[in-house]
Amino acid sequence: MQSAVLTLCGTGPPPVLNSTSLKPSRNHPVLVSEWSPIGDGKKWHNLSFSGTCSRRFGSRGKFISSTTAAASGGGGGSISELDDDLRKLLQAFLWIAEGVYIIWLFLLPYAPGDPVWAISSETISSLIGLSLNFFFILPLSNSVGIHLIEAPVLHPMSEGLFNFVIGWTLMFAPLLYTDKRRDRYKGSLDVLWGFQMFLTNTFLIPYMAIRLNKAAGEYTPRKTSQLGSVMTKGAPVVGLIGGAVCLLSIAWAIYGRGDGSYGDLHERWTFLVSYLGSERLAYAFIWDICLYTIFQPWLIGDNLTSIQKDKIALVSSLRFIPVVGMIVYCLCLDAGSETA
């Protein structure tokens, strides 16, 4: 029986094979062999694909190609390298999610709280107060005797929820600026991340869809902006600040403003449940937390090659833990791998 043989030699990561380079038939399988030295010994790795086998992995005899763990030292294939049908399905799902996000959270009156066209003065006042207490700078300054500006007094649970989401959003900056597919988004990453800090997934969901576009045949990577350079080179600092804010937010929600009449943990939890069921902003933050929990491991998994080589396995394992995975990515980022 005739067969086509392709031998891959070397110690580097194996290339990704796809249906355009290898198209086995029913009677003529393709044998792929790799010769790789391991320690002092050597070992052959053989894989044989027939036309029948290939059809089991994809329609019309196409292979599903993916970035393997061996290529990055981490685990799992890249979602962005899956076959064209799945890529289109993911894009359609993301664009639908964007429409639902905007219509349900901003326009329709059925979700808890007021839609944007009927927002109350009380909600606006609360939003201004939360913004002034950004990262707890004013409350902490007042607590140590600095009273240049008095911090608005709000429920610590609402302050904790707001700053938790914003602290997590801050850490997305180094990840976006080192995303290997960022050039498929033709807009400004500075503007994208700036709006994300205020409107979160309203802008991140479209980015996640656009980055799945097929790459152009030839393109010149854009030069990283000054903000991008700062966020990339200072990624460990960004990670520590964002992580500290998220941790402080949890502590503040439980123990903050203890001299006030906000009660014990049970009473604060009761307020949180009521807050989520009556305020559109709080309700939207729960959506953001759920979406960030999905997007964080997705983006990190696609960019493990930007991590210090001896830290790839660690980052790959922790990327599924909300916030923690983002902190570890920022701390372990290899800024030198970005040449744009």
N, C-alpha and C positions, 0 to 999 in steps of 0.2 A: 504494500500500500504506500502510495506516495504521500509525502508530507512536506510542509514548508517549515524550515527551522530558522529561528532567530536567536542568536546568542548574545547575551548582554554581559559585558565584562567590566569589572571595576569595583571599587569599594564605595562609590558614591550612591546617592539615592536612586532607586529604579525609576525610569520614566513612566509616565502614564500612557497606557495603550488605549486606542480607541478604534472604532469601526472603520475609520477612513484609512488607517494604516494596515490593519489586518482584517481580512474578510474570509473566514473559513467556510468551506463548503461541507456538505454532508459526508463526502467520500475523501476529502483531503483536509485533514485536521492541521492546525497550526501548532507547532511545538515551540514553546518559549523556554529557553534555558538561560540561567544566570550563573556565572562562575564568580564566587565571592570568597576571598580568603577570610577565615575566621580564626583569629589567634595565629598559632603556628600551623594549623591545618587548613584544608580547603574543602569546599563542599559545593556540589551541584544542586541547583533548585530547578526543577522541571515542571512546567505547566502545559497541558495539552488541551486545546479547545477545538471542538468540532462544530460544524454548522448547526447540528441539532442542539448541542449544549448552548451555543451562543443565543439561540432563539429563546431559551429559557430565561436568559438574563435581560432581554430587551426585545421589543417588537421589531419586525423586519430585519432580524439578524444583527441588531446594533448592540454593541457592548455598552454597559454603564461604566463610564470611566470616572475615577475619583482620585483625589490626592490621598495617597496611602499613609499609614502611620510611619512607614520607613522613610518617607520623604522628609518628614519633619521631626521625627523622633517622638512624636506624640501619638495620640490614639484617635481613631475614627477618621472617616473620610470627610471631605469638604462638601457641604451642601451645595456650594456654588459651582462645583465641577460635575454635578449630576447630569443625566441625559437631558436633551432639549425639551422633551415633553414635561418632565418634572419641573424643570426650570420655569417654563411658561405657567404651569399650574401654581407654583409658589408665587410668581409675580401676580397672577390674577387674584390669588388669595390675599396678598398684601394690599393691592389696590382696593379690593372690596373692604378690607379691614379699615383702610383709611377713610373710605366713604362712610362706613358705619360709625367710626370714631367721631368724625365731624358732625354728621347728621344727628346722631344720638346724644352726644355730649354737649354740642353747641346749639343746635337748632330746635330739636323736638322738646316738648314740655313734659314728656313722660318720665324721664329719669329724675332722681331726687334733686331738689333745688330748682333754681330758675335757669331757663335757657338764656343765651347771651343777649337776645333781643328784649328780654324782660327782666334783666338783672336788677336786683334791689339795691338801694343805697346801703343797706346793712352788709350785703355781700361785698360791695366795693370797699367799704370801710374796713372790713375784715381782711380783704386782699392787700390793701395798702399797709395795714398793720403787720401782716405776715412778711411782706416785702421789706419793711423797715427793720424787722427782726431777723433779717437774712443772716444765716450762719450763727445766730445768737450773739452777734457782735455787740449790739446795744444792750441787751439784757445782762450780758457778762460784764460789760464796761460799767453799767450802773451798779452792779453788785460789788464792785471793788472801789466804788466812790467816784467814778468818772461820770459826770452828768452834763456833758456838753449838749447831748440830745437825750431826752427821756424816751425810753423804750415803751411802745404801746403794750398794755397789759392784756394778754389774750390767754385763752385756755392752753395749758402746756401740751395737751394732746394734739391740738390743732397745729401748734408751733412745731412739735416734734415730727408730725406727719409731713408738713411742708418742707422742712429742712432735710429730712431723710431723703425725699425724692430729689431735691436740688443737689444734695451732696453726691448722690449716685449719678446724677446727670453730669456733674463736673468731671467725673472720672471717665466719661465716654469720650472726652476730647482727645487724649492720647491714642485711644483705640481708633477713632475716626481718622485721625491724621496719619496713622500707620496702616490703615486698611489697604491691602494690596489691590483692591478693586475700586478705590476711591476716585480714580480718574474717569470712571464711567459715569460719574455724576459731574455734569458740566458746570454746575453752579459753584458758588463760593462756599467752601467748607467753614470759613469763618462765620459767614451769615447763617449757615445751617445750624452750627452748634450754638451760636448766639440766640437764635430763635428757640432752639431746643431747650435752653436754660429757662425760658419763660413759658413755652407752649409744648414742651416735652415731645410726645409721640406724634403730634400734629405734623411735624417735619421729619421725624426719624423714620416713620413707616414708609413714606415715599422714597427716602434714601435707600432703605433696605430693598425696595422693589427695583429701583433704578440700577443698583449695583449688580443686579443679576442679568443686566443686558449683556449681549454678546460683545466681546471685545472687538474693536476695529482692527483691521489687518495690520496697520502700522500706526503707532502714535508716539508722541514724545511726552513723557510724564511731566506734569506741571511742577514748577518750582514750588516748594513748600513756603507758605506765607510766614511772616514774622511771628504771628500768633501760633501757627502750627509748629514752628521751630521751638518756641518757648515751651509749648505743651509737650512736645516730644522729648526734648532734652531734659525738661523738668518733670518728666512723668513720675519718678519716685515721690517728688514733693506733692504733685497733684494727687497721687494715690494716698499718701499719708493724710493730706488735708481732707480729701473726700471721705476717707475711711473714718477719720476722727469725727467729722461732722455727723456721719451716719450713726456712729456709736453714741455720740453726745445726744443726738436726737432721741434715741431710744431711752437713754437715761433721763433726759429732760421730760419726756412724756410721762415717765413713771414717777419721778421725784421732783421735777422742776416746780418752782414757785410754791415750795412747801409751806411757806408762811401764809399762803392764801387759803381760800375756802374751796379748794378743788378736790378735797377728800382723799381717800385711800385708793389703792389700785382698783378695787371693785367699782368704786364710784367713777373713777377716770375711764375705766373700760365701758361702763354704761354710757358715759358722755360720748365716747368714740363711736359706739354703735349708733347712737342718735345722730351724731354729726355726719356720719357717712350716709345716713338715710334722709338727711334734710338739706345738705349743702352740695351743690353741683361740683364745686372745686374739690372737696374731699372725695366725693364719689369718683371723679376723674383720676385722682391720684391712685386709687386702687387699680384702675385700668392700667395706669402707667407702670405700676409695680409689676403687674402680671406680664405686660409686654416686655419690660426690661428683663424679666426673668427668662424670657425666650430669646431675646436679641443678644443678651450678654454672652451666653455660651456659643451661639451661632457665630458672632463676629470674632470672638477669641479663637474659636476652632478654625476659622478660615485664615487666621494670621499668626499661627504658632511659629512660623518661620521668622517672625520679628522678635522672638523671645531669645534670651541668652541660651545657648545650646544646652548647658547643664541644668537649666530650669524648665525645659519644655515639658517634661513628664509631670512635674509638679503643677504647672499652670494648666495643663490639659486635664488633670484630675480635679482641680479646684474650680474650674471655670463654671461648673453647674451650680455652685453655691452663690445665691444672690449677694451682691456687694463684695463678698470675700474674693470671688474670682476676679472681679475688676481691680481690687486692690493689689492682688498678686500679679496681675498682668502689668500694671503700672510699675510695680517694684522691680519686675524681672525683664522689662522691655530693654532690648538692645538698640539704643538710639543710633548706634553706628551703622546699623543695617539699612537705615534710611538715607539714601543718597540724593533724593529728589530735592 
